Amino acid sequence: MNDPNDPILVREMTLADCERVSEIRIRGWQHAYKGLMPQPYLDALSVADDAERRRAFFVGAGSEVVNLVAERAGGVVGWACHGPYRDGEFRTDDAELYAIYVDVGQFGAGVGPALLRESVRRCADAGHRRMLLWVLKGNDRARRFYERAGFAADGAEEPFDVDGVAVPEVRYARVLPR
């Protein structure tokens, strides 16, 4: 596996990364959301199905959605995705961090902060004034991570439906550097 002391390279994701990104994402969900989402739902998540959807999305995503991966000498260890903020069907001038996941074996090794810094930098360089994201209300680890990076809950909340169970999410925001 990857040595947590190896340098982290953040680069744009390629189609060839989809399988590994799906593995990181699914294992991330199963780890981070245990006890926060229905367990049968988490148990049924499939890397193969997710990779198929990810490849189709990746091919048709267009240039406004940016997928980044973090790589160490042993391979891809994290993934982040950002683009325009989605307010229902509308896109706004703000940026949104759609997702960020790190291989569970790399927690605490700087992968998440490296991905987040690059996403923030790219969104600021693109002229966005704010970055928003949604996080499960009960995901204390993720909330602390975002708060350490300068994000704060802005008071917006909404339920995320998982197999008929409402899982509350809170929105976080951060003003981007100019």
Short mmCIF file of the C-alpha atoms (twelve columns), coordinates in Angstrom:
data_MODEL
# 
_entry.id   MODEL 
# 
loop_
_atom_site.group_PDB 
_atom_site.id 
_atom_site.type_symbol 
_atom_site.label_atom_id 
_atom_site.label_alt_id 
_atom_site.label_comp_id 
_atom_site.label_asym_id 
_atom_site.label_seq_id 
_atom_site.Cartn_x 
_atom_site.Cartn_y 
_atom_site.Cartn_z 
_atom_site.pdbx_PDB_model_num 
ATOM 1   C CA . MET A 1   0.000   0.000  0.000   1 
ATOM 2   C CA . ASN A 2   0.975   3.638  -0.004  1 
ATOM 3   C CA . ASP A 3   3.482   5.025  2.455   1 
ATOM 4   C CA . PRO A 4   1.841   7.977  4.281   1 
ATOM 5   C CA . ASN A 5   5.216   9.749  4.121   1 
ATOM 6   C CA . ASP A 6   5.346   9.725  0.301   1 
ATOM 7   C CA . PRO A 7   4.655   13.135 -1.260  1 
ATOM 8   C CA . ILE A 8   1.093   13.807 -2.410  1 
ATOM 9   C CA . LEU A 9   0.497   14.800 -6.024  1 
ATOM 10  C CA . VAL A 10  -2.928  16.309 -6.783  1 
ATOM 11  C CA . ARG A 11  -3.863  16.069 -10.453 1 
ATOM 12  C CA . GLU A 12  -6.914  15.954 -12.676 1 
ATOM 13  C CA . MET A 13  -8.686  12.630 -12.703 1 
ATOM 14  C CA . THR A 14  -8.577  10.494 -15.838 1 
ATOM 15  C CA . LEU A 15  -11.018 7.893  -17.089 1 
ATOM 16  C CA . ALA A 16  -8.543  5.210  -15.974 1 
ATOM 17  C CA . ASP A 17  -8.932  6.424  -12.352 1 
ATOM 18  C CA . CYS A 18  -12.694 5.757  -12.187 1 
ATOM 19  C CA . GLU A 19  -12.478 2.261  -10.687 1 
ATOM 20  C CA . ARG A 20  -10.095 3.330  -7.908  1 
ATOM 21  C CA . VAL A 21  -12.099 6.492  -7.211  1 
ATOM 22  C CA . SER A 22  -15.251 4.377  -6.878  1 
ATOM 23  C CA . GLU A 23  -13.475 2.043  -4.475  1 
ATOM 24  C CA . ILE A 24  -12.364 4.995  -2.326  1 
ATOM 25  C CA . ARG A 25  -15.837 6.564  -2.470  1 
ATOM 26  C CA . ILE A 26  -17.781 3.394  -1.591  1 
ATOM 27  C CA . ARG A 27  -15.406 2.374  1.225   1 
ATOM 28  C CA . GLY A 28  -15.548 5.979  2.424   1 
ATOM 29  C CA . TRP A 29  -19.344 5.918  2.578   1 
ATOM 30  C CA . GLN A 30  -19.333 2.584  4.373   1 
ATOM 31  C CA . HIS A 31  -16.832 3.858  6.932   1 
ATOM 32  C CA . ALA A 32  -17.954 7.463  7.484   1 
ATOM 33  C CA . TYR A 33  -21.706 6.934  7.355   1 
ATOM 34  C CA . LYS A 34  -21.960 3.831  9.550   1 
ATOM 35  C CA . GLY A 35  -24.670 4.607  12.082  1 
ATOM 36  C CA . LEU A 36  -25.747 7.707  10.131  1 
ATOM 37  C CA . MET A 37  -27.455 5.912  7.226   1 
ATOM 38  C CA . PRO A 38  -29.382 2.643  7.038   1 
ATOM 39  C CA . GLN A 39  -26.823 -0.181 7.219   1 
ATOM 40  C CA . PRO A 40  -28.541 -2.310 4.517   1 
ATOM 41  C CA . TYR A 41  -28.116 0.614  2.121   1 
ATOM 42  C CA . LEU A 42  -24.406 0.924  2.929   1 
ATOM 43  C CA . ASP A 43  -23.882 -2.840 2.689   1 
ATOM 44  C CA . ALA A 44  -25.485 -2.926 -0.770  1 
ATOM 45  C CA . LEU A 45  -23.199 -0.276 -2.272  1 
ATOM 46  C CA . SER A 46  -21.228 -1.717 -5.173  1 
ATOM 47  C CA . VAL A 47  -17.838 -0.525 -6.406  1 
ATOM 48  C CA . ALA A 48  -18.522 -1.999 -9.865  1 
ATOM 49  C CA . ASP A 49  -21.888 -0.207 -10.202 1 
ATOM 50  C CA . ASP A 50  -20.445 3.056  -8.926  1 
ATOM 51  C CA . ALA A 51  -17.471 2.800  -11.324 1 
ATOM 52  C CA . GLU A 52  -19.834 2.281  -14.272 1 
ATOM 53  C CA . ARG A 53  -21.866 5.386  -13.291 1 
ATOM 54  C CA . ARG A 54  -18.671 7.353  -12.623 1 
ATOM 55  C CA . ARG A 55  -17.239 6.532  -16.066 1 
ATOM 56  C CA . ALA A 56  -20.483 7.621  -17.769 1 
ATOM 57  C CA . PHE A 57  -20.622 10.814 -15.710 1 
ATOM 58  C CA . PHE A 58  -16.938 11.532 -16.260 1 
ATOM 59  C CA . VAL A 59  -17.283 11.272 -20.039 1 
ATOM 60  C CA . GLY A 60  -20.331 13.565 -20.122 1 
ATOM 61  C CA . ALA A 61  -19.488 15.950 -17.262 1 
ATOM 62  C CA . GLY A 62  -18.233 18.895 -19.296 1 
ATOM 63  C CA . SER A 63  -15.588 21.385 -18.270 1 
ATOM 64  C CA . GLU A 64  -17.491 23.045 -15.416 1 
ATOM 65  C CA . VAL A 65  -17.136 19.954 -13.185 1 
ATOM 66  C CA . VAL A 66  -13.583 19.305 -11.996 1 
ATOM 67  C CA . ASN A 67  -12.508 15.895 -10.693 1 
ATOM 68  C CA . LEU A 68  -9.184  15.747 -8.874  1 
ATOM 69  C CA . VAL A 69  -7.280  12.795 -7.469  1 
ATOM 70  C CA . ALA A 70  -4.524  12.665 -4.882  1 
ATOM 71  C CA . GLU A 71  -1.785  10.247 -5.728  1 
ATOM 72  C CA . ARG A 72  1.138   8.794  -3.837  1 
ATOM 73  C CA . ALA A 73  3.852   6.476  -5.186  1 
ATOM 74  C CA . GLY A 74  1.542   3.477  -4.707  1 
ATOM 75  C CA . GLY A 75  -1.414  4.991  -6.598  1 
ATOM 76  C CA . VAL A 76  -4.555  7.066  -6.114  1 
ATOM 77  C CA . VAL A 77  -5.423  7.680  -2.443  1 
ATOM 78  C CA . GLY A 78  -8.140  10.349 -2.633  1 
ATOM 79  C CA . TRP A 79  -10.681 12.111 -4.818  1 
ATOM 80  C CA . ALA A 80  -12.445 15.464 -4.829  1 
ATOM 81  C CA . CYS A 81  -15.009 16.952 -7.188  1 
ATOM 82  C CA . HIS A 82  -16.169 20.545 -7.461  1 
ATOM 83  C CA . GLY A 83  -18.080 22.817 -9.799  1 
ATOM 84  C CA . PRO A 84  -20.833 25.444 -9.807  1 
ATOM 85  C CA . TYR A 85  -23.106 25.536 -6.755  1 
ATOM 86  C CA . ARG A 86  -26.372 23.729 -7.408  1 
ATOM 87  C CA . ASP A 87  -29.486 25.426 -6.086  1 
ATOM 88  C CA . GLY A 88  -32.107 22.982 -7.305  1 
ATOM 89  C CA . GLU A 89  -31.845 23.008 -11.085 1 
ATOM 90  C CA . PHE A 90  -30.018 26.352 -11.126 1 
ATOM 91  C CA . ARG A 91  -26.282 26.941 -11.085 1 
ATOM 92  C CA . THR A 92  -25.048 29.992 -9.190  1 
ATOM 93  C CA . ASP A 93  -21.843 32.058 -9.245  1 
ATOM 94  C CA . ASP A 94  -20.646 30.244 -6.124  1 
ATOM 95  C CA . ALA A 95  -18.586 27.062 -6.232  1 
ATOM 96  C CA . GLU A 96  -19.582 23.790 -4.585  1 
ATOM 97  C CA . LEU A 97  -17.416 20.996 -3.292  1 
ATOM 98  C CA . TYR A 98  -19.542 18.063 -4.426  1 
ATOM 99  C CA . ALA A 99  -17.425 15.361 -2.844  1 
ATOM 100 C CA . ILE A 100 -14.136 14.584 -1.168  1 
ATOM 101 C CA . TYR A 101 -13.089 11.094 -0.109  1 
ATOM 102 C CA . VAL A 102 -9.805  9.672  1.133   1 
ATOM 103 C CA . ASP A 103 -8.693  6.054  1.308   1 
ATOM 104 C CA . VAL A 104 -9.398  5.001  4.902   1 
ATOM 105 C CA . GLY A 105 -5.801  3.854  5.310   1 
ATOM 106 C CA . GLN A 106 -4.656  7.420  4.538   1 
ATOM 107 C CA . PHE A 107 -6.766  9.259  7.135   1 
ATOM 108 C CA . GLY A 108 -4.663  11.835 8.950   1 
ATOM 109 C CA . ALA A 109 -1.865  11.697 6.370   1 
ATOM 110 C CA . GLY A 110 -2.589  15.034 4.658   1 
ATOM 111 C CA . VAL A 111 -4.514  13.726 1.635   1 
ATOM 112 C CA . GLY A 112 -7.829  15.455 2.446   1 
ATOM 113 C CA . PRO A 113 -6.254  18.850 3.120   1 
ATOM 114 C CA . ALA A 114 -4.194  18.607 -0.095  1 
ATOM 115 C CA . LEU A 115 -7.307  17.895 -2.175  1 
ATOM 116 C CA . LEU A 116 -9.325  20.618 -0.455  1 
ATOM 117 C CA . ARG A 117 -6.567  23.219 -0.867  1 
ATOM 118 C CA . GLU A 118 -6.360  22.494 -4.599  1 
ATOM 119 C CA . SER A 119 -10.152 22.655 -5.025  1 
ATOM 120 C CA . VAL A 120 -10.289 25.967 -3.134  1 
ATOM 121 C CA . ARG A 121 -7.394  27.350 -5.189  1 
ATOM 122 C CA . ARG A 122 -8.978  26.376 -8.493  1 
ATOM 123 C CA . CYS A 123 -12.370 27.798 -7.507  1 
ATOM 124 C CA . ALA A 124 -10.783 31.070 -6.361  1 
ATOM 125 C CA . ASP A 125 -8.741  31.265 -9.580  1 
ATOM 126 C CA . ALA A 126 -11.968 30.752 -11.564 1 
ATOM 127 C CA . GLY A 127 -13.400 33.873 -9.897  1 
ATOM 128 C CA . HIS A 128 -15.854 32.269 -7.474  1 
ATOM 129 C CA . ARG A 129 -16.293 34.329 -4.328  1 
ATOM 130 C CA . ARG A 130 -17.569 31.500 -2.102  1 
ATOM 131 C CA . MET A 131 -17.381 27.734 -1.880  1 
ATOM 132 C CA . LEU A 132 -20.266 25.801 -0.386  1 
ATOM 133 C CA . LEU A 133 -20.673 22.145 0.523   1 
ATOM 134 C CA . TRP A 134 -23.151 19.825 2.188   1 
ATOM 135 C CA . VAL A 135 -22.161 17.446 4.980   1 
ATOM 136 C CA . LEU A 136 -24.177 14.978 7.039   1 
ATOM 137 C CA . LYS A 137 -25.182 16.673 10.263  1 
ATOM 138 C CA . GLY A 138 -23.947 13.737 12.349  1 
ATOM 139 C CA . ASN A 139 -20.588 13.395 10.556  1 
ATOM 140 C CA . ASP A 140 -18.537 15.092 13.277  1 
ATOM 141 C CA . ARG A 141 -15.175 14.084 11.806  1 
ATOM 142 C CA . ALA A 142 -15.962 15.710 8.443   1 
ATOM 143 C CA . ARG A 143 -17.434 18.787 10.089  1 
ATOM 144 C CA . ARG A 144 -14.248 19.315 12.132  1 
ATOM 145 C CA . PHE A 145 -12.181 18.827 8.955   1 
ATOM 146 C CA . TYR A 146 -14.105 21.562 7.119   1 
ATOM 147 C CA . GLU A 147 -14.080 23.897 10.110  1 
ATOM 148 C CA . ARG A 148 -10.273 23.593 10.383  1 
ATOM 149 C CA . ALA A 149 -10.140 24.584 6.687   1 
ATOM 150 C CA . GLY A 150 -12.095 27.803 7.284   1 
ATOM 151 C CA . PHE A 151 -15.617 26.618 6.452   1 
ATOM 152 C CA . ALA A 152 -18.548 27.337 8.772   1 
ATOM 153 C CA . ALA A 153 -22.127 26.108 8.897   1 
ATOM 154 C CA . ASP A 154 -24.309 28.873 7.431   1 
ATOM 155 C CA . GLY A 155 -27.634 27.758 8.938   1 
ATOM 156 C CA . ALA A 156 -29.056 25.969 5.888   1 
ATOM 157 C CA . GLU A 157 -30.186 22.394 6.493   1 
ATOM 158 C CA . GLU A 158 -32.035 19.857 4.397   1 
ATOM 159 C CA . PRO A 159 -32.788 16.154 4.594   1 
ATOM 160 C CA . PHE A 160 -31.043 13.705 2.283   1 
ATOM 161 C CA . ASP A 161 -33.303 10.715 1.555   1 
ATOM 162 C CA . VAL A 162 -31.627 7.316  1.903   1 
ATOM 163 C CA . ASP A 163 -33.992 4.380  1.351   1 
ATOM 164 C CA . GLY A 164 -36.901 6.351  2.800   1 
ATOM 165 C CA . VAL A 165 -34.927 7.598  5.807   1 
ATOM 166 C CA . ALA A 166 -34.318 11.331 6.112   1 
ATOM 167 C CA . VAL A 167 -30.640 11.934 6.860   1 
ATOM 168 C CA . PRO A 168 -30.080 15.599 7.787   1 
ATOM 169 C CA . GLU A 169 -27.378 17.581 6.001   1 
ATOM 170 C CA . VAL A 170 -25.994 20.997 6.883   1 
ATOM 171 C CA . ARG A 171 -24.470 23.463 4.482   1 
ATOM 172 C CA . TYR A 172 -21.024 24.931 5.051   1 
ATOM 173 C CA . ALA A 173 -19.595 28.024 3.343   1 
ATOM 174 C CA . ARG A 174 -16.243 29.707 2.998   1 
ATOM 175 C CA . VAL A 175 -15.287 32.998 1.369   1 
ATOM 176 C CA . LEU A 176 -12.584 32.295 -1.185  1 
ATOM 177 C CA . PRO A 177 -9.345  34.261 -1.408  1 
ATOM 178 C CA . ARG A 178 -9.086  36.804 -4.205  1 
# 
